[in-house]
Amino acid sequence: MNDSGAKRISRLTAIITQLQAKRLVTAPELAAQHGVSVRTIYRDMRALEDAGIPIYVEEGKGYGLMAHYRLPPVMFTENEANSLIAAEQLVLNNRDASLVHDYSTAIAKIKAVLSGSNKEKANLLAERTQFSRIRRIERTSDNLSVLQFALTNFYLVQIEYTNEGGRTTDRTVEPFALLSTQKSWLLVAWCRLRKDFRYFRLDRIGKLAVLSEKFAPHEMTLQEYFDRYYESRSTPLT
């Protein structure tokens, strides 16, 4: 197989992975990521369809992969595995206990699917890059994982929140985004008490409950939120 053929197989494999990672991807988006023309992406898509990959097209929106299709277990290269091990140190520096726990569990699963030699190398790297003082860092919140779930499934969340002045109130909120800061994570949510978007520091949230009631998704991107609210500084830290 010549070099161009090997590159195409690598690109086709990457395209399938991207289709599985996102609901829809566009031809221009794929072309830009792989440094080829849109026409080449069109040919790649036809080749994948001819190979039996169940791709569908939403007119004007992009390509998608039928829900029932799944790739075999992902195989990581040594460099990819090493980057995930290194990223673990950044996560361990985080102040949210649920994120640290879930990432550590994910890393353990990733190590389990590595080949024998790569697994040994990944374990060696993890042993040589750990810092005990990072592992002992104070965790000031434990709600990130459950808020991620509520955000992606559009569930209302009821929280007991204490503001900077020490006043505690009960809020019902519609999670919209999660932002990381040096001190804490921030939840951006529509507050039904204030009838506006508010920032909530996760380390100031006391009791938290995900309700069974769902809310209508806010039809805007995070960038559109910043353009509309952050630029005007109309979203206070409540």
matplotlib code that plots the C-alpha trace (Angstrom):
import matplotlib.pyplot as plt

x = [0.0, 1.4, 1.6, -1.6, -3.5, -2.4, -3.3, -6.8, -7.4, -6.3, -8.6, -11.6, -11.0, -10.8, -14.0, -15.9, -14.6, -15.7, -19.2, -19.5, -18.4, -20.9, -24.5, -23.7, -20.5, -20.3, -18.2, -16.4, -15.6, -14.1, -12.2, -10.6, -9.7, -8.0, -6.5, -8.3, -10.9, -14.7, -14.9, -12.5, -14.7, -17.7, -15.7, -14.7, -18.4, -19.4, -16.5, -17.7, -21.3, -20.1, -18.3, -21.6, -21.1, -24.7, -24.3, -27.2, -27.5, -29.6, -30.0, -28.2, -26.9, -24.4, -23.6, -24.6, -24.1, -27.1, -27.6, -27.2, -23.7, -20.7, -17.0, -14.9, -13.1, -10.8, -7.1, -4.8, -1.3, 1.4, 1.5, -2.3, -2.2, 0.6, -1.3, -4.2, -2.0, -0.5, -3.9, -4.8, -2.4, -4.4, -7.6, -6.1, -5.5, -9.2, -11.3, -14.4, -14.3, -16.8, -14.6, -11.5, -13.3, -14.9, -11.7, -9.7, -12.2, -12.1, -8.3, -8.4, -10.7, -8.5, -5.4, -7.4, -7.8, -4.2, -1.9, 0.5, 3.6, 1.7, -0.1, 3.2, 4.5, 1.4, 1.6, 5.3, 4.5, 1.7, 4.0, 6.7, 4.4, 2.3, 2.5, 1.3, 0.6, -1.8, -3.7, -4.1, -5.6, -8.8, -12.0, -14.5, -17.4, -18.8, -21.6, -20.0, -20.9, -24.5, -24.8, -23.3, -26.0, -28.7, -27.4, -27.2, -30.6, -32.4, -33.5, -34.4, -32.2, -33.1, -30.2, -29.6, -27.3, -25.3, -24.1, -21.0, -22.8, -23.7, -27.4, -28.9, -31.8, -33.5, -33.4, -34.8, -32.5, -32.2, -28.5, -27.0, -23.2, -20.3, -17.2, -13.9, -12.1, -8.9, -11.0, -14.1, -16.4, -19.3, -22.7, -24.5, -28.2, -31.6, -32.8, -36.5, -36.4, -34.6, -36.1, -32.7, -29.4, -27.1, -23.7, -23.5, -20.2, -20.3, -18.5, -21.4, -24.0, -25.3, -28.1, -28.7, -31.4, -32.1, -35.8, -37.8, -39.2, -37.5, -37.1, -37.1, -33.5, -32.2, -31.8, -28.4, -24.7, -22.3, -20.7, -24.1, -24.7, -21.4, -22.2, -25.7, -25.1, -21.5, -20.5, -23.2, -22.2, -25.8, -25.3, -24.3, -22.6, -25.6]
y = [0.0, 3.4, 6.4, 8.1, 4.9, 4.5, 8.2, 7.6, 4.6, 6.5, 9.4, 7.1, 5.5, 9.0, 10.1, 7.1, 8.0, 11.6, 10.5, 8.4, 11.2, 13.8, 13.6, 15.5, 16.7, 18.7, 18.1, 21.5, 20.7, 17.3, 18.8, 21.5, 18.9, 16.6, 19.1, 17.9, 19.4, 19.1, 17.1, 14.6, 14.3, 13.6, 10.8, 9.4, 9.4, 7.4, 4.9, 4.4, 3.9, 1.4, -0.4, -0.8, 2.0, 3.2, 7.0, 9.3, 12.9, 15.7, 18.2, 21.4, 20.1, 17.4, 13.7, 11.3, 7.7, 5.4, 5.0, 1.2, 1.3, 0.9, 0.7, -2.1, -1.1, 1.9, 1.2, 4.0, 4.7, 5.0, 8.8, 9.1, 7.0, 9.1, 12.3, 10.9, 9.9, 13.4, 15.0, 13.0, 15.2, 18.3, 16.6, 15.6, 19.3, 20.0, 20.8, 18.8, 15.3, 13.8, 14.8, 13.3, 10.1, 9.7, 10.5, 8.1, 5.4, 6.2, 6.1, 2.6, 1.4, 3.0, 1.2, -2.1, -1.9, -1.0, -3.6, -5.4, -3.2, 0.1, -0.9, -1.4, 1.9, 3.8, 2.4, 3.3, 6.9, 7.2, 6.1, 8.6, 11.6, 11.5, 14.2, 13.3, 16.9, 17.1, 14.0, 15.7, 18.9, 20.0, 19.1, 21.9, 20.5, 17.1, 17.9, 18.3, 14.9, 15.1, 18.6, 17.3, 14.7, 17.2, 19.6, 17.0, 15.5, 18.8, 18.0, 20.8, 20.9, 22.1, 23.6, 25.1, 28.0, 30.3, 33.5, 35.5, 37.4, 34.2, 34.3, 30.9, 30.4, 27.5, 27.7, 25.7, 26.1, 25.0, 24.1, 25.6, 25.5, 24.6, 26.9, 26.1, 28.7, 28.6, 28.6, 26.6, 25.4, 27.7, 26.6, 28.9, 28.3, 30.0, 30.7, 30.4, 32.5, 35.4, 34.8, 35.3, 33.6, 33.4, 32.0, 29.5, 28.5, 24.7, 25.0, 27.2, 24.6, 22.7, 20.3, 19.3, 17.2, 16.4, 16.6, 14.4, 17.4, 18.5, 22.0, 23.2, 23.5, 27.0, 27.5, 29.1, 28.1, 29.0, 31.6, 33.1, 33.2, 35.1, 37.5, 38.2, 38.1, 38.2, 41.1, 43.2, 41.8, 41.1, 37.7, 38.2, 35.7, 35.1]
z = [0.0, -1.0, 1.4, 0.0, 0.5, 4.1, 4.8, 3.3, 5.5, 8.5, 7.6, 7.0, 10.4, 12.0, 10.3, 11.7, 15.1, 14.7, 13.5, 16.6, 18.9, 17.6, 16.4, 13.2, 11.5, 8.3, 5.2, 5.6, 9.3, 8.4, 5.4, 7.7, 10.4, 7.9, 5.5, 2.4, 0.1, 0.7, -2.6, -1.0, 2.0, -0.3, -1.9, 1.6, 2.6, -0.5, 0.2, 3.8, 2.6, 0.0, 2.8, 4.7, 7.3, 8.0, 7.4, 7.0, 5.8, 7.4, 4.6, 5.4, 8.7, 8.1, 8.3, 11.1, 12.1, 12.7, 16.5, 16.4, 14.9, 17.2, 16.6, 18.1, 21.3, 20.8, 20.7, 21.9, 20.6, 23.2, 22.8, 23.2, 26.4, 27.8, 27.2, 29.1, 32.0, 32.0, 32.0, 35.1, 37.1, 36.0, 37.1, 40.4, 41.0, 40.7, 43.7, 42.7, 44.3, 41.8, 38.8, 40.3, 41.1, 37.7, 35.8, 37.9, 37.1, 33.4, 33.4, 35.0, 32.2, 29.5, 31.0, 30.9, 27.1, 26.3, 24.8, 27.1, 26.5, 26.3, 29.6, 31.3, 30.0, 31.0, 34.5, 34.8, 33.6, 36.1, 38.9, 37.9, 37.5, 40.6, 43.3, 46.7, 47.7, 44.7, 45.8, 49.3, 47.9, 49.6, 47.7, 48.1, 46.0, 45.0, 42.6, 39.2, 37.9, 38.9, 37.4, 34.2, 34.0, 34.7, 32.1, 29.3, 30.1, 30.8, 34.3, 36.8, 39.8, 43.3, 45.3, 48.7, 47.9, 50.2, 48.6, 49.4, 52.1, 53.9, 53.0, 52.2, 49.8, 48.0, 44.2, 41.4, 38.4, 34.8, 34.2, 31.1, 31.3, 33.6, 33.8, 35.4, 37.5, 39.6, 42.8, 41.9, 39.2, 38.3, 37.2, 34.8, 35.1, 34.6, 38.2, 38.5, 41.7, 40.0, 36.6, 35.0, 34.3, 37.4, 38.3, 41.2, 42.7, 43.3, 46.6, 47.9, 47.0, 50.0, 49.4, 45.8, 44.2, 40.5, 40.0, 37.7, 35.9, 32.7, 31.2, 27.6, 26.3, 25.9, 22.2, 22.2, 22.2, 25.0, 22.8, 22.1, 25.8, 26.4, 23.6, 25.0, 28.7, 29.7, 27.5, 29.1, 32.6, 33.3, 34.9, 38.5, 40.8, 42.9]

ax = plt.figure().add_subplot(projection="3d")
ax.plot(x, y, z, "-o")
ax.set_aspect("equal")
plt.show()
